[in-house]
């Protein structure tokens, strides 16, 4: 498993811009941008991105509301983002549905 290192701020930039070029020259681009999940005044979302060869997952956070604007996580966390290498896997799920009766 390959480790990619990004700061919280770099991951936020990638999420906002959709693509960034790192100082090393590596180009990263977003593949799937998740939905914001609200946890009170905090929100988070998962972002899947690629360097052109491998895929990675990271999570960004923000605090606030649409009424007061948001403060991004990098404003209180200047450290490294938690990034993990991922791969897409097809899954089949079973669900229960209501049995419909024939018209009378």
N, C-alpha and C positions, 0 to 999 in steps of 0.2 A: 504494500500500500504506500502510495506516494503522499508526502505531506506538503501542503501548500500553506505558506504563512502570509496572512494578511492582518493588518490592524483593523480595529473596529471601524475606524474612519474610512479606510479603503473599501471595506465591504459595503458600507453605506453609500459611498460614491458609486460603486458598481451597481447597487440596487437602484439608485436614483437615475444614473446616466444610461444604464443598460449595457455599457461596455467601458472598460478602462485599459490603459496601457501602464504596466508597472514600470518602476525605475529600471528593472532588469531587462525590460523590453518585451516581457510576456504580455500577450493580449488576452484579456478575460472578457467573456460576454455572457449575459444572462440567458439561460435556456427556459427557465420556468420561474415566474415570480408569484409566490403564494399570496394568499389573502391575509389581511391584517386580522389578528386574533386579539380581541379586547380582554384585558384582565384589569378592569377598573380604569384607572387613569393611565395604565401602561398598556402598550400594544406591541405585538411582535409578529414577524412573518419570516417564513423560510424562503430562501432564494437558492435555486439550483443554477450553477454556472459552469462554464467550460474554459479550458485553456487551448482548446482545439484538439486535444488528445484525450484528456480525462475529464470527468465530471466531478463537481464538488458541491457540498451543501453547507450553508451558513445561515445564521439567524440574526436579524437586525431588530433593534428595539427603539421605541420612542415613547415619550411621556407627554401628556397634554390632552387636548381635544380640538375638534375642528373650530371651536369657538374661541379658543385662546392660543391657537397655534401649537406646534409640537417642538419638543426638545429631543434631538437624536441622542442615542446611547453614547456616542463618542464624546459628548459634552460632560459625562460623568465617568466614562470608562475609556481611557486612552490606551488600553492594553491591546493584546492580540485577540483577534476573533477566533471563535471555535469553528474550525473548518474540518470537514471530513470528506474523504473521497467516497463517491457513491456510483452505483450503476443502476440503470433502469431495468426493472424486472416485471414481466407480465404476470398478473395474478387473476385467478378466477374466483369469484365469491358466490355464495349461495345466499339468497334472501327469501323471506316468507311473504307471499302476497295473498290477498283476499280472493277466495274462490267466487267467481261470478256465476250466478244462477242463470239458466236459460230463460229467455223471454217467455211469458205465459200467454 
